[in-house]
Amino acid sequence: MPSSESIILTLKVALCTTFLLLLISTPLAWWVIGLKKKYRILIESLLALPLILPPTVLGFYLLIILNPNGMIATFFKALGHSGQLTFNFTGLVIGSVIYSLPFTVQPLINSFSKVPKIYLDSARLMGASGLDRFRSIVIPLSKSGFVLGGILSFAHTIGEFGVVMMIGGNIPGVTRVVSIDIFNHVEALEFKEAHQLSLIMLLFSLIILIVIYSINSSKRVTND
């Protein structure tokens, strides 16, 4: 049987990444839909870059940006962190957050854009603050966006390879996630172990797709 170590590590990275992405993407998506069209096109294009950028390119630039002597590492040192942001769990999460950002922020942008403006205007006329309007109107009407964004981000993080290999390396128990573990087994001609892990990933992916299509189907029924 394949080691559970890489599976547990992968789940930890995916959970941390999904949680952080929901926190980051919520205000980011709300800010984006308030931009003028020409600026919104530019910002959305930048946010969608990880979708088409080769993972090795993204991983390479992250290695440069997160080097121990850089500004970001210096900031973390000031907070009491060691400043080592690569080839460890922290690096995996940072790389995963950036790489999976489009899978969270885009569903939220789509959901926020569909909130009827008349509801927000009515609440504003009644004296509700911007935060109150967002909390009591936007969030409840955008639940499907949060669910879909969370599921897509979690699933995408589970299947990462290029970025996590570049920024995390292949350290057993530290940065060796499932995708890298499968690669190692294939490289070592350990096809039985590779097949077992691959089957787990295949079943997981199928379940995720069934959930996503179920959500989309429910939304279509509701809209009809």
FIMIVEX-733274 format. One record per residue: x, y, z of N, C-alpha, C in turn. Coordinates in pm, whole numbers. Each point is the difference from the previous one (the first is absolute). Last residue first. Layout:
residues N
<site <X; Y; Z>; <X; Y; Z>; <X; Y; Z>>
...
//
This chain:
residues 224
<site <-3469; 2849; -1332>; <-116; -27; -85>; <-130; 18; 79>>
<site <414; 39; 224>; <-18; 114; -91>; <-122; -18; -89>>
<site <125; -355; 287>; <-45; 115; 80>; <-30; 120; -89>>
<site <193; -382; -196>; <-137; -29; 39>; <-60; 118; 76>>
<site <455; 21; -112>; <-83; 14; -121>; <-148; -23; 32>>
<site <317; -68; 341>; <-10; 141; -30>; <-90; 23; -123>>
<site <109; -439; 124>; <-93; 57; 97>; <-22; 147; -27>>
<site <322; -225; -254>; <-132; -46; -37>; <-107; 59; 93>>
<site <455; 80; 94>; <-42; 75; -120>; <-141; -39; -43>>
<site <191; -241; 355>; <-23; 139; 41>; <-51; 82; -118>>
<site <132; -437; -87>; <-122; -1; 79>; <-37; 141; 44>>
<site <407; -72; -219>; <-111; -7; -95>; <-134; -4; 73>>
<site <387; -9; 266>; <-7; 127; -73>; <-118; 2; -96>>
<site <94; -403; 235>; <-49; 105; 91>; <-19; 132; -73>>
<site <197; -354; -236>; <-141; -30; 25>; <-62; 107; 90>>
<site <463; 21; -77>; <-76; 39; -119>; <-150; -26; 18>>
<site <293; -144; 342>; <-1; 146; -7>; <-85; 48; -119>>
<site <81; -461; 41>; <-93; 46; 103>; <-14; 152; -5>>
<site <322; -195; -280>; <-135; -32; -46>; <-105; 49; 99>>
<site <454; 37; 118>; <-34; 94; -106>; <-141; -22; -51>>
<site <174; -307; 314>; <-21; 131; 62>; <-44; 103; -104>>
<site <127; -423; -150>; <-129; -6; 68>; <-34; 134; 64>>
<site <424; -39; -197>; <-104; -12; -103>; <-139; 1; 62>>
<site <381; -11; 281>; <-15; 131; -62>; <-113; -1; -104>>
<site <116; -409; 197>; <-57; 87; 103>; <-28; 139; -59>>
<site <231; -300; -270>; <-141; -39; 10>; <-73; 85; 104>>
<site <465; 49; -46>; <-69; 58; -115>; <-149; -32; 3>>
<site <284; -196; 321>; <-16; 143; 25>; <-78; 67; -112>>
<site <101; -454; -57>; <-87; 16; 117>; <-25; 147; 30>>
<site <306; -117; -345>; <-139; -28; -38>; <-95; 23; 117>>
<site <462; 33; 74>; <-45; 112; -82>; <-146; -17; -39>>
<site <211; -352; 227>; <-23; 112; 91>; <-52; 122; -76>>
<site <117; -370; -261>; <-110; -38; 89>; <-35; 116; 93>>
<site <378; 26; -294>; <-129; 29; -62>; <-120; -36; 88>>
<site <523; 112; 19>; <-89; -58; 101>; <-144; 25; -44>>
<site <432; 154; -202>; <-67; -117; -58>; <-85; -75; 102>>
<site <235; 431; 47>; <67; -117; 60>; <-59; -131; -52>>
<site <-183; 413; -141>; <143; 10; -33>; <77; -120; 53>>
<site <-454; 42; 115>; <14; -32; -143>; <147; 0; -40>>
<site <-102; 132; 438>; <-28; -142; -18>; <17; -42; -146>>
<site <40; 460; 109>; <112; -78; 53>; <-18; -149; -22>>
<site <-355; 292; -114>; <113; 16; -93>; <120; -83; 46>>
<site <-369; 24; 287>; <-31; -82; -118>; <114; 5; -100>>
<site <33; 281; 370>; <18; -139; 42>; <-29; -95; -117>>
<site <-86; 457; -50>; <144; -26; -7>; <29; -144; 38>>
<site <-443; 144; 37>; <39; 6; -141>; <149; -29; -18>>
<site <-181; 27; 445>; <-41; -119; -74>; <49; 2; -144>>
<site <295; 284; 336>; <-145; -18; -9>; <-31; -118; -92>>
<site <434; 197; 281>; <-34; -103; -98>; <-151; -27; 3>>
<site <272; 299; 290>; <-58; 61; -120>; <-42; -102; -105>>
<site <126; -129; 455>; <3; 146; 10>; <-70; 66; -120>>
<site <76; -482; 61>; <-61; 46; 124>; <-7; 150; 16>>
<site <349; -156; -351>; <-96; -92; 63>; <-53; 55; 133>>
<site <167; 288; -426>; <51; -38; 132>; <-103; -88; 70>>
<site <84; 255; -459>; <-46; -138; 15>; <52; -56; 132>>
<site <-114; 532; -199>; <95; -109; -17>; <-66; -135; 25>>
<site <-173; 478; 6>; <9; -86; 119>; <103; -110; -10>>
<site <-103; 327; -347>; <15; 81; 121>; <15; -85; 127>>
<site <-45; -201; -443>; <96; 109; -13>; <26; 68; 134>>
<site <-331; -340; -31>; <132; -59; -22>; <107; 109; -2>>
<site <-450; 126; 26>; <45; -56; 128>; <137; -66; -14>>
<site <-204; 174; -392>; <30; 107; 94>; <55; -56; 131>>
<site <-139; -315; -336>; <111; 85; -41>; <40; 105; 101>>
<site <-384; -293; 90>; <128; -69; -12>; <114; 99; -27>>
<site <-570; -61; 187>; <116; 79; -43>; <127; -84; -10>>
<site <-477; -115; 145>; <63; -52; -120>; <123; 74; -48>>
<site <-266; 123; 394>; <30; -143; 14>; <81; -51; -119>>
<site <-176; 439; -10>; <120; -10; 84>; <42; -145; 17>>
<site <-400; 91; -227>; <115; 42; -81>; <129; -12; 79>>
<site <-409; -88; 222>; <31; -104; -98>; <123; 35; -82>>
<site <-162; 321; 308>; <47; -118; 72>; <44; -108; -99>>
<site <-201; 383; -179>; <133; 31; 55>; <59; -120; 71>>
<site <-445; -30; -161>; <97; 6; -111>; <141; 24; 50>>
<site <-351; 12; 318>; <19; -136; -53>; <106; -1; -111>>
<site <-127; 419; 183>; <71; -83; 98>; <31; -139; -52>>
<site <-263; 293; -265>; <139; 46; 8>; <82; -83; 96>>
<site <-464; -85; -28>; <69; -41; -122>; <146; 41; 2>>
<site <-270; 141; 360>; <11; -147; -1>; <80; -47; -121>>
<site <-97; 460; 31>; <93; -40; 105>; <22; -152; -1>>
<site <-322; 174; -291>; <133; 43; -42>; <106; -40; 100>>
<site <-456; -71; 99>; <47; -98; -99>; <140; 36; -49>>
<site <-224; 297; 300>; <46; -124; 64>; <56; -100; -100>>
<site <-188; 476; -21>; <117; -50; -75>; <54; -130; 59>>
<site <-364; 275; 177>; <-38; -22; -139>; <114; -58; -84>>
<site <65; 114; 466>; <-106; -102; -11>; <-39; -32; -144>>
<site <332; 345; 69>; <45; -133; 40>; <-112; -105; -9>>
<site <-107; 462; -91>; <91; -59; -99>; <38; -143; 36>>
<site <-282; 249; 305>; <-60; -17; -132>; <92; -78; -95>>
<site <112; 114; 464>; <-139; -44; 8>; <-65; -26; -137>>
<site <465; 152; 57>; <-21; -115; 90>; <-141; -55; -7>>
<site <125; 392; -246>; <76; -115; -49>; <-32; -125; 81>>
<site <-185; 408; 137>; <-60; -42; -128>; <70; -124; -53>>
<site <177; 200; 386>; <-130; -63; 29>; <-65; -52; -128>>
<site <395; 249; -39>; <28; -131; 58>; <-129; -75; 29>>
<site <-33; 444; -154>; <53; -87; -105>; <26; -141; 51>>
<site <-374; 263; 265>; <137; 31; -42>; <45; -97; -109>>
<site <-517; 167; 101>; <95; -110; 23>; <138; 40; -51>>
<site <-433; 256; -23>; <105; 34; 96>; <101; -110; 28>>
<site <-379; 41; -323>; <-52; -26; 135>; <107; 20; 107>>
<site <101; 41; -460>; <-97; 105; 31>; <-59; -16; 140>>
<site <288; -338; -164>; <76; 123; 23>; <-93; 115; 38>>
<site <-189; -410; -126>; <62; -11; 133>; <79; 127; 33>>
<site <-186; -33; -429>; <-107; 11; 100>; <56; -4; 142>>
<site <293; -74; -361>; <-43; 140; 3>; <-108; 22; 106>>
<site <147; -440; -83>; <105; 77; 65>; <-39; 147; 13>>
<site <-287; -285; -237>; <3; -42; 140>; <102; 84; 79>>
<site <-30; 53; -468>; <-112; 65; 68>; <-5; -37; 148>>
<site <306; -201; -312>; <45; 129; 53>; <-110; 71; 78>>
<site <69; -542; -66>; <-78; 113; -52>; <39; 131; 67>>
<site <331; -420; -76>; <-83; 54; 108>; <-76; 122; -52>>
<site <334; -250; -251>; <-141; -33; -22>; <-92; 49; 113>>
<site <485; 42; -2>; <-52; 79; -112>; <-150; -22; -22>>
<site <248; -255; 322>; <-22; 138; 46>; <-63; 85; -110>>
<site <125; -442; -110>; <-113; 2; 93>; <-31; 142; 47>>
<site <378; -69; -281>; <-124; -33; -72>; <-123; 10; 91>>
<site <425; 52; 193>; <-30; 114; -86>; <-132; -23; -73>>
<site <164; -357; 250>; <-51; 106; 86>; <-35; 125; -80>>
<site <203; -369; -221>; <-137; -32; 39>; <-63; 107; 90>>
<site <457; 66; -118>; <-91; 13; -113>; <-144; -41; 33>>
<site <367; -38; 321>; <-45; 138; -22>; <-101; 11; -114>>
<site <205; -423; 117>; <-83; 53; 108>; <-60; 134; -37>>
<site <294; -227; -291>; <-107; -96; 23>; <-90; 40; 117>>
<site <402; 245; -131>; <-110; 17; -96>; <-120; -91; 28>>
<site <401; -40; 281>; <-79; 121; 19>; <-114; 15; -101>>
<site <371; -342; 60>; <-142; -35; -1>; <-91; 122; 15>>
<site <483; 36; -1>; <-33; -82; -117>; <-150; -30; -10>>
<site <178; 241; 375>; <15; 78; -123>; <-46; -79; -122>>
<site <-1; -221; 415>; <-94; 113; 5>; <6; 79; -129>>
<site <314; -345; 64>; <-133; -53; -30>; <-105; 111; -1>>
<site <446; 100; 129>; <-6; -33; -142>; <-138; -48; -42>>
<site <73; 81; 457>; <10; 125; -75>; <-13; -26; -150>>
<site <18; -375; 284>; <-128; 72; 14>; <3; 129; -80>>
<site <396; -258; 18>; <-105; -74; -72>; <-132; 77; 4>>
<site <359; 166; 255>; <19; 22; -143>; <-106; -70; -83>>
<site <6; -77; 464>; <-38; 139; -29>; <11; 30; -148>>
<site <158; -415; 163>; <-146; 5; -7>; <-49; 141; -36>>
<site <487; -97; -171>; <-65; -37; 125>; <-152; 15; -17>>
<site <345; 147; -318>; <41; -135; 38>; <-48; -37; 140>>
<site <-9; 514; -58>; <1; -101; -106>; <50; -133; 56>>
<site <-20; 416; 247>; <-134; -13; -58>; <-6; -101; -114>>
<site <292; 203; 451>; <14; -103; -102>; <-138; -34; -55>>
<site <67; 301; 363>; <31; 65; -127>; <23; -99; -113>>
<site <-137; -45; 488>; <141; -25; -35>; <40; 72; -128>>
<site <-387; 206; 317>; <19; -119; -84>; <147; -15; -35>>
<site <-203; 372; 245>; <47; -111; 81>; <18; -129; -75>>
<site <-120; 447; -165>; <-115; -56; 73>; <40; -119; 86>>
<site <311; 219; -284>; <-42; 102; 96>; <-118; -49; 84>>
<site <154; -264; -357>; <96; -3; 110>; <-39; 98; 109>>
<site <-245; -2; -400>; <-34; -115; 84>; <95; -12; 119>>
<site <93; 331; -319>; <-125; 32; 69>; <-39; -114; 94>>
<site <364; -69; -283>; <35; 96; 105>; <-122; 38; 83>>
<site <-59; -266; -383>; <62; -78; 107>; <38; 89; 118>>
<site <-166; 212; -382>; <-106; -79; 62>; <55; -82; 115>>
<site <300; 257; -265>; <-86; 84; 82>; <-106; -82; 74>>
<site <455; -259; -134>; <-93; 90; -65>; <-89; 76; 98>>
<site <342; -361; 62>; <49; 136; 16>; <-94; 104; -62>>
<site <-78; -485; -15>; <18; 38; 141>; <46; 144; 22>>
<site <-304; -140; -431>; <135; -35; 47>; <23; 59; 139>>
<site <-399; 15; -312>; <-2; -47; 139>; <137; -36; 54>>
<site <-73; 154; -455>; <-68; 98; 86>; <11; -39; 148>>
<site <175; -296; -332>; <75; 125; 2>; <-60; 98; 100>>
<site <-221; -407; -76>; <130; -27; 63>; <83; 127; 13>>
<site <-402; 19; -240>; <-24; -6; 144>; <128; -29; 77>>
<site <10; -9; -468>; <-8; 137; 50>; <-31; 5; 149>>
<site <11; -425; -208>; <132; 64; -11>; <-3; 141; 57>>
<site <-406; -245; -35>; <85; -49; 108>; <137; 65; 0>>
<site <-295; 96; -354>; <-50; 58; 124>; <87; -42; 117>>
<site <97; -199; -405>; <31; 143; -8>; <-43; 69; 128>>
<site <-110; -451; -54>; <143; 14; 27>; <43; 147; -6>>
<site <-450; -125; -110>; <29; -6; 144>; <147; 18; 33>>
<site <-233; 226; -434>; <58; -130; 37>; <36; -3; 148>>
<site <-399; 309; -177>; <145; 7; 21>; <54; -138; 37>>
<site <-469; 101; -56>; <69; -28; -125>; <153; 4; 13>>
<site <-303; 70; 373>; <-72; -100; -79>; <77; -41; -125>>
<site <140; 351; 314>; <38; -137; 36>; <-70; -108; -80>>
<site <-119; 475; -63>; <128; -44; -57>; <40; -143; 37>>
<site <-390; 293; 134>; <-18; -126; -73>; <131; -54; -57>>
<site <-31; 421; 233>; <-42; -104; 95>; <-12; -137; -67>>
<site <99; 380; -266>; <112; -29; 89>; <-34; -113; 97>>
<site <-342; 159; -277>; <101; -69; -82>; <120; -38; 86>>
<site <-337; 262; 193>; <-46; -139; -16>; <99; -81; -84>>
<site <86; 461; 51>; <17; -71; 128>; <-43; -146; -12>>
<site <-64; 283; -380>; <143; -16; 31>; <20; -83; 126>>
<site <-439; 118; -122>; <55; -94; -98>; <147; -30; 31>>
<site <-217; 333; 252>; <-44; -134; 39>; <57; -105; -95>>
<site <64; 459; -88>; <87; -46; 108>; <-36; -143; 40>>
<site <-265; 210; -326>; <136; -13; -53>; <98; -51; 106>>
<site <-462; 82; 124>; <17; -111; -93>; <144; -18; -45>>
<site <-89; 212; 480>; <-44; 36; -134>; <43; -108; -97>>
<site <-78; -147; 509>; <91; 75; -86>; <-66; 41; -131>>
<site <-180; -283; 363>; <-27; 143; 13>; <88; 86; -87>>
<site <35; -479; 43>; <-126; 31; -69>; <-38; 147; 13>>
<site <399; -163; 217>; <9; -11; -146>; <-130; 41; -68>>
<site <28; -33; 477>; <70; 118; -51>; <2; 0; -152>>
<site <-170; -377; 218>; <-92; 113; 19>; <60; 130; -52>>
<site <269; -387; 2>; <-105; -12; -101>; <-99; 117; 9>>
<site <336; -27; 329>; <60; 26; -131>; <-106; -4; -110>>
<site <-110; -115; 452>; <12; 146; -22>; <56; 33; -137>>
<site <-37; -465; 77>; <-128; 66; 25>; <9; 152; -15>>
<site <384; -303; -30>; <-78; 20; -123>; <-131; 74; 23>>
<site <305; -130; 362>; <61; 99; -90>; <-93; 37; -115>>
<site <-134; -335; 312>; <21; 125; 72>; <50; 110; -93>>
<site <-43; -435; -172>; <-133; 55; 26>; <10; 134; 73>>
<site <398; -239; -72>; <-53; 52; -126>; <-139; 61; 19>>
<site <213; -223; 363>; <64; 129; -29>; <-58; 63; -127>>
<site <-152; -433; 114>; <-39; 95; 104>; <56; 139; -31>>
<site <138; -356; -275>; <-141; 35; -24>; <-49; 104; 100>>
<site <437; -176; 57>; <-9; 82; -121>; <-143; 46; -25>>
<site <82; -305; 351>; <56; 133; 32>; <-15; 95; -118>>
<site <-128; -447; -74>; <-90; 65; 97>; <47; 140; 35>>
<site <275; -269; -279>; <-124; 37; -69>; <-96; 73; 93>>
<site <402; -179; 177>; <29; 113; -89>; <-128; 50; -66>>
<site <-37; -385; 264>; <31; 117; 83>; <26; 123; -86>>
<site <-61; -413; -218>; <-126; 48; 56>; <22; 124; 86>>
<site <380; -220; -170>; <-76; 62; -109>; <-130; 58; 51>>
<site <263; -250; 299>; <63; 128; -29>; <-78; 75; -108>>
<site <-136; -438; 100>; <-31; 90; 112>; <57; 138; -26>>
<site <109; -334; -309>; <-143; 30; -8>; <-39; 100; 109>>
<site <438; -175; -9>; <-18; 100; -107>; <-147; 40; -12>>
<site <108; -339; 316>; <68; 126; 34>; <-25; 108; -104>>
<site <-131; -476; 4>; <-104; 100; 24>; <60; 138; 27>>
<site <200; -423; -311>; <10; 69; 128>; <-110; 105; 12>>
<site <-82; -440; -305>; <78; 123; -1>; <-1; 66; 137>>
<site <-39; -539; -67>; <-84; 120; 0>; <88; 125; 0>>
//
